Amino acid sequence: MIEDEVNVASMIRTCIESDGYTCHVAHDGHQGLLAFQTHQPDVIVLDLRMPGMDGLEVCTRIRQAKAPKDPYILMLTAKADEMDRIIGFSTGVDDYLAKPFSPRELLVRIRALLRREMRQQEAECDRIQTPHFLIDIAKREVWMTWDEGQPQSATLSAVEFDLLVTLAKSTGRVWSRTQLLDQVWGTDYFGDERIVDSYIKRIRKKLSLETNRPQFIRTVSGVGYSFNDTPDAA
């Protein structure tokens, strides 16, 4: 939270922490930017009217920062003027709350922002993105991009797709045949474990398309297989 009025900041912090969240407080824009870099919060409650660097400038700098996390920003202002909202949203504000406000409404808005983040994370979990591949798990589609060209689709069988997803979800991890059988075929499968080799061969053929393409599924001698895709693979 970035709020220059100490009493207001104390009230908001008590409200937020009573709901189980961790809240760090800064009392001006410069302190707020330092706190943002240090703590990488999920949500920033930001006052619009502050001496020196105001909330709009702070918001702009946060959005321009090359930080690991791009937080949601809830802007507080003493004015309920439409122009304030327009300016705030144009600089990257996600939500807006006019003073005076009730602590309950503030918490409701913070929870709503965090639910939005959870939905985004769930959506991202439905996709696996690597330098050359986009695997849409929900749609069961695989798209490949070579040399900044147009994406090409790969048609995989149900088992081939499940096997590729298992490998690609844990890039670099080495899976044994037994582990892959358990993940894809199920623990009640008692057939020949070499069936994994046959499916890996099929997937490699469909992903490479051309003989000069790299093999993204790597064989680890005596152990099993791993998926590796690097930006410089061509």
N, C-alpha and C positions, 0 to 999 in steps of 0.2 A: 504494500500500500504506500502511495506517495501522496501525503497530505500535510500541508504546512501548519494547519491549526492543531495544536497539541491535544486539546480536549476532544476534538472530533476524531483525531487519529486514535486516541485511547479508547473511545467508545466503539469505533469500528473494529479495532483489533480484538477487544473483548468479545464482541458479537461474533466475529469470524472464528476465533479460537474456541468459543463455547460450542461451536458446531463441529469441532474435531479437526479443523484445518490448522496448519502452521502459517503464521502471518509475520512477515518482516516489515518494519516501518521505516520510511525515509521522510524527512520533513522539507526537502526541496528537490528540485529537478536534478541537480548534479548528484546528490546523494542517491536519488532514485535510480539513475542510470548505473551507478556503481553497484547498487544492490541488485539490479536486474542482471548484470553480468555475473555477480557472485552467486546468486541463489537460483537463477533460471526458473522463475515461478511458472505455474500453470495459468494463473490469472493475476492481472495487475489492476488494482482499484486506484484510479488516478484522478486527482483533483485538477480541474481546469484552470482555476484562477490561483496562481501562486506567484510570489515575487521572483524577479529574475527570470529564470526559464519557466515558461508556463506549460500547462499540460499538453497543449497542441505540439509544442516543440519537443517535449519529452516523447510523446507518442510517435512523432515522425522519426526521431532518432532510433527508437526501439525497432520500428519497422525496417529501418535501413541497416540495422546492425546485422552482422554475419554471426549470429549466435546459434548454439545448438537447438534452442527452443524458441518458437515464435508464439508468445503468450496471447491469451485473450485479454483485451483491455476494456474495462468498465469505467467510463468517464463520469466523474461527479462535478456538478456545477451548481452555483447558487441561482442560476437563471434557467427557466424552462423555455427559453426563446428558441424558435425553430431554426434560426440561423446558426446558433451554437451547435445544434445537433447536426446540421448539414456539414459544417466545417469539421466537427469531430469525426463524423463518419468518413469524410473524404481523406482524413489523415490516417485512417486505419483503426478507428474505435469500433469495437464489436457491440457494445451496449452503452446505454446512457441513462443516468439516474439524477434527477434534480433534487437539490437540497431545499427544504428539509425532507428527509425520507425516513421510513421506518426500518429498523434493523431487520425485521422479518422480510421486507421486500428486497433488501440488499442480499440476504442469504438466498432467497428464491432465485434471484438473477445470477448469483455466483454458481449455484447448483445447475442452473440451466446451461451456463457456459461450459461447465465441466461435463455435463451429459453430452453436449455437442462434441467435445473432444473424444469422449468414449465412443460415440458413433463413428467418428472419423477413424479412430484406431481400429474399430471392428471392420470398417470398410477396407482399410489397408490390409488387414489380415486376410481378406478374401483375394488378395493379389500378391504375387511374388514378382518383384522387379529386379532384374540384373542388367548389366550393360548391354546384353544382346537379346534378352528374353523378357516377355511379359506373360506371366501365367495367371490367367483369371480362373480362380478356383471355383467361384460360384457358377460361372458360365462354362467351365471345363474347356477353356480355350487356351492355346499356346500360340504366341506371336513372336516372330524373330525379326530382328532388324540388322542388316549388314551394311557397313560403310555408309551410314546415314541415308540409306535407301528407304523405299516403302516397306512397311511391315509385311511379312509373309506368314501365313498361318501354317501350322503343322497339324496334321490329322493323326491323332493318337487313339488307340483303343482305350477302353476303360482301365484296364490293368496297366497299360503303358503310362497313361496319364497319372494314375495314383502313384506309380513308382517314381516318375519324374518329380512330382510334388514332394514326395518324401525326401528325395535327395536334395532338391533345390531349397527346401525350407531351412536346411542346415548346411549352408554352403561351406565346403571345406571339411565337413565331418566325414569320417570314414565309417561306412556301414558294412557290416559283415552280411553274407548271404542270409544267415539265420535271422538277423535283425530285420532285414528287408522282407523276408517271408512273413515274419510276425506282423509287421506294419501293414503290408499290402494284401497278403493272402490270408492272414489270420493265424492265430496260435494253434488252430486245429488242423492246419495243413501238414500232411505227413508224406508228401511226394518228394521227388528228387529236387534238392536245393539248386541244382544246376539250371533249373528253369529260369532262375534269375538272370543267368548269363545270356540266355536266348532273348529275353525281353530287353536287356541292356543293349544288345546288338541291334535290335529293331529300332529302339529309341535313337541310338547314335546315328543310324542311317537316315532317319526322318529329320533329325535336327541339323545334320551336316549339309544335306542336300547336294553338296559338291565334294569331291575328294580332297580339295585343298582347304576345306573348312576344318577347324580344330575339333577335337573330341572333347566336349565339355564334361562328359562323364569319364572320370579317370579311374583306371584299374590300379589298385594298390595290391601288389603281389603278396599272396598268402593271407590277405585280410579281406578285401572286398572292393567297394566302390565309393567314390565321392564325386560331388558336383562342384565344378570350379568354372567361373566365368569372370574374366578380367576385362577392363576397358580396352586393352591393346590387343585382345584376341581378334583375329580377322579371318 
